[in-house]
Amino acid sequence: MSPQAECSTPSYNLNCRMHMEAAALERLCQVVRVRGFRISEMSMSSGSEHLDIALTLEGSRPIAMLKAQLEKLHTVAEVLVQPQSAVRSALG
């Protein structure tokens, strides 16, 4: 795969707060994969009752569709999406 092809794929930062439950993280990853996105970075921290998950995703499908699907999971409390280009602009 050429570097130019990688740059043409949109990248997004997604922050998700989920209620602590067995296999919650697995379900989140499955929805991301089924909806046509690739996880390029992921970090997670856990509190007493919730998981805070930060993902960097790559994919050419509409991110709003993924957000809507994640919000349907009963363990998801909140989903925030920010385009990667906006993050780079703020940092650069």
Backbone torsions as a table, in degrees:
resi	resn	phi	psi	omega
1	MET	NA	132.5	-178.0
2	SER	-82.4	152.0	177.8
3	PRO	-58.8	-32.6	179.6
4	GLN	-64.6	-37.4	178.7
5	ALA	-65.5	-37.4	179.3
6	GLU	-65.8	-38.2	-177.9
7	CYS	-68.3	-26.6	-177.3
8	SER	-78.2	-15.0	177.6
9	THR	-82.3	123.1	179.3
10	PRO	-60.4	147.9	179.7
11	SER	-124.2	142.5	-176.6
12	TYR	-136.0	148.1	168.8
13	ASN	-101.5	131.1	-179.3
14	LEU	-127.3	127.6	175.5
15	ASN	-114.5	129.7	-175.2
16	CYS	-131.6	133.1	173.1
17	ARG	-109.7	125.0	-178.5
18	MET	-123.9	148.8	172.7
19	HIS	-71.0	142.0	-179.4
20	MET	-65.6	120.5	178.8
21	GLU	-159.5	147.7	178.2
22	ALA	-57.0	134.2	176.2
23	ALA	69.1	11.2	179.4
24	ALA	-61.5	-44.7	-179.4
25	LEU	-65.0	-38.0	177.6
26	GLU	-62.8	-42.2	178.8
27	ARG	-64.5	-40.1	178.1
28	LEU	-60.7	-48.3	179.8
29	CYS	-62.4	-37.5	179.3
30	GLN	-64.8	-43.6	179.3
31	VAL	-63.5	-42.1	178.4
32	VAL	-58.8	-46.3	-178.6
33	ARG	-66.5	-47.2	-177.5
34	VAL	-63.3	-32.7	-179.7
35	ARG	-82.2	4.8	171.2
36	GLY	90.2	21.6	178.6
37	PHE	-110.4	154.9	177.5
38	ARG	-116.2	133.1	177.5
39	ILE	-84.2	116.7	177.7
40	SER	-97.4	-26.0	174.1
41	GLU	-146.9	149.4	-179.6
42	MET	-153.7	136.9	172.1
43	SER	-139.9	150.6	-176.5
44	MET	-142.7	140.9	170.6
45	SER	-131.6	148.8	-178.0
46	SER	-119.8	138.3	172.5
47	GLY	-103.6	-167.6	-178.4
48	SER	-69.8	-30.7	-176.1
49	GLU	-128.6	1.8	-176.2
50	HIS	-148.0	164.4	173.9
51	LEU	-116.5	134.0	171.7
52	ASP	-108.0	119.5	-173.6
53	ILE	-121.5	127.5	176.0
54	ALA	-113.2	124.5	-178.8
55	LEU	-123.3	142.6	165.5
56	THR	-110.1	122.2	-173.5
57	LEU	-117.3	150.9	172.4
58	GLU	-125.0	137.2	178.3
59	GLY	174.1	152.7	-177.0
60	SER	-99.1	-3.1	179.0
61	ARG	-83.0	163.6	-178.1
62	PRO	-64.0	125.5	-179.3
63	ILE	-67.5	-27.4	178.3
64	ALA	-62.2	-33.3	178.2
65	MET	-65.7	-43.3	178.5
66	LEU	-65.1	-44.4	179.5
67	LYS	-57.2	-45.9	-180.0
68	ALA	-61.6	-41.0	179.6
69	GLN	-67.1	-40.7	179.2
70	LEU	-65.4	-37.9	179.6
71	GLU	-66.5	-18.5	177.1
72	LYS	-77.7	-18.8	178.1
73	LEU	-67.4	131.2	-175.0
74	HIS	-65.6	-20.1	179.9
75	THR	-87.1	-9.6	-176.3
76	VAL	-85.5	126.1	178.5
77	ALA	-96.5	-33.9	-176.2
78	GLU	-159.6	143.0	175.9
79	VAL	-133.7	124.9	176.4
80	LEU	-121.3	132.9	-178.2
81	VAL	-122.3	136.7	176.3
82	GLN	-136.9	128.8	177.6
83	PRO	-60.7	139.9	-179.3
84	GLN	-59.6	-36.1	-178.9
85	SER	-62.0	-35.0	177.8
86	ALA	-68.2	-36.2	178.3
87	VAL	-66.4	-44.8	179.0
88	ARG	-61.3	-39.1	179.4
89	SER	-63.9	-41.1	-179.1
90	ALA	-67.8	-34.7	-179.0
91	LEU	-81.5	-32.2	-172.4
92	GLY	-91.6	NA	NA
